[in-house]
Amino acid sequence: MTNLPHLTATGTCWCGCGTGTGCFFAPGHDKIAEAALLAAEYGASVPQLLHNHGYGPGHSVTARAVTAGVWERCPSCDYVGAPASIRNHRKKAHSAE
């Protein structure tokens, strides 16, 4: 994973709406900011975003998340996701194991 800078919440929502908040975003505004960034920089296209960062069918972004240690692979199948997603997946898909 890229070495990321330490960020500090400023007391104002980072989506740009101006709402005061004790963290980075007012509730739900992280998704608004994410969608706005995708629209403004990549024409609202996830394939364009992935391509711009070197990912696609020949270079898996999900495999990169696993090798970076920020996602996990289910020990029982090929499912990958964030640790909380893996826990939920295992409860639903592998509860009989």
Secondary structure, DSSP 4 states (H G I P E B T S, - for coil): ---PPP----SB-TTTT--B-SSSSSTTHHHHHHHHHHHHHHTT-HHHHHHHTT-BTTB-HHHHHHHTTSSEE-TTSS-EE-HHHHHHHHHHHSTT-
